Amino acid sequence: MTPPDSIGATMPTNEAIKSSSAAPSPTDSGGGEPPIHRRPWRTLRKYATIFRVSLSERMTYRSDFLIGTTLRFLPMVTTILLWQAVYVGSGQASLAGFNYNEMIAYLLLVHISRMFSSMPGLAGGIAREIREGTLKRYLTQPVDMIGYLTSYRIAHKVAYITMSFIPYAILFFICRNYFETFPDPLTLLAYAISLILAFMVGFYFEATVGMVGFWFLEVTSLLYIVMTLNFFISGHMLPLDLLPQPWQGILKALPFQYMAYFPAVVFLGKVRGMNLVYHLLGELAWAVFFLVLARFLYRRGLRRYGAYGG
Amino acid sequence: MIRTFGKYARLLGNLARYTLTRELAFRGNFLVKVSVEVLWLGILIAFFRTVFAKTNTLAGWTEPQYFFFVGCFFAVNGLIETLFMENCNEFAELVRTGDLDFLLLKPIDEQFLVTCRRVDWGTAPNVIMGFILMGISLVQMGWQFDAVRVAIFLLTFLCGTIISYCFMLLLTSLSVWMVRNQSLMEMWWLFSSLARYPKEIFAGPWGAPLGFIFTFLIPILVVVNVPSNAMVRMLEPGIVLLTVVATVILLWLSRRFFQKALRSYRSASS
């Protein structure tokens, strides 16, 4: 309900700032202009501060978090029991190349994948900033929005992973018998890379969805559909190998498998050699693709951005 | 007594009508919500179709029987989400902001006001979808009509819904002490995951004791199991009786706990 004249007034300002916001020039910081060579350090410190503040924010409500984490294990219990019943019912030792232990190990490992790749509230947050007009703080301050959100999100992930470490360590310790072999160092390295890339694919994918908010002010509905679908097609519910053929091929060609399925099968040693390298490169390519797409949509979106809400 | 009941029934009817009017003001949103639920049911069906492609029975349940179970779960859950979920989810925020004061001041039962204020019509079609899925599975298994089974199914279905409601109320009441209980929606999803599967899967050295605990001590497993079992598998009078007794006890217990929680409410920032 912003009066049209106020939109008109803010538009040129946005246009002017937009061009400089992507690459902050020394004049952005107002008073004391830092020498050119100190700029990377200052940038780093800026995002480190964002990181620290977000971290302490995350640690405020601990009891909420602890109960949440404990309850989070309940579905794992029923999952183990369900698959036990499936294997007993089928009378087979191996389904789609997964034996019972591997299946449970897989379903435990997707939790780790999702820990890295899920981004609760990211797209919705971006869409809200667009809708309510608070996005302009990124345009008037020498902070890049995607850069800010990345720092913020990494802080949340670090807090989350640190605090979930003990419950998860206990869970994996209890379930250690489902892991038949421990991966060799090279596989572990590939696993670590696949997780970091899973974070990037997840982050930039959701950021891309959030940028759609420039065109449609209400994206939460779209987001719900995407996230619900993602739960299945990322392999969170079951390994994609179990699906009948056309679907299996389609889902393995999509980027969503990298958010849950792929890191888990890397850990289990099901992808090896050159195949592993190709897939890691594929994952990187998707991460870069969404990074570029998110940035592209951001720039295009700013042109139509109306800075509502004052 | 009758007059009080009539008053609350009228109140609920008016609230339902009011929320429906509100909901229909945002028809697009309503349609999206419904399509998410349809999608979710589709995913569940795809998941269990995949599973039943590999096995003929799951813990003694055949495919049509299992889909009856899934339909029943969907219907119970739909009913809970339609009537209570959104209200309970808001409770933590009411506590945190102190807006709960306004509800406590009204001359209406607090529990009614906190848990039944709004009807979330977006999930109401879930109940219908659940019943359609149950109907399809009944046709697939060539079910013979049996009035006793239907009567017991309806009774235990109602009990199951009430039991879920009581557990949700217990979880909701915790937010008075935890202040921020934003993840109630998620917690509920995690907790209700216990009700999502047949109790026969609780087997093995640690599964069986868990099955016992969640049937007799924390009777979340009876919610969907008892009605579906009574309808499409064997009829066990003992467990039906247990379900009815558990419903009464939980109704009393959850109400006591909720009132205790309200007494600890400190009306912060008001």
Interface residues (C-beta under 8 A of the other chain):
Chain A: Y61 S63 D64 I67 G68 L71 R72 L74 P75 V77 T78 L81 L82 Q84 A85 V86 V88 G89 S90 G91 Q92 L95 A96 E218 S221 L222 Y224 I225 T228 L229 F231 F232 M237 L238 L242 L243 P244
Chain B: G28 N29 V32 K33 S35 V36 L39 W40 I43 A46 F47 T50 V51 A53 K54 T55 N56 T57 L58 A59 L174 M178 V179 R180 N181 Q182 S183 E186 M187 L190 F191 S193 L194 R196 Y197 E200 I201 F202 A203 G204 G207 L210
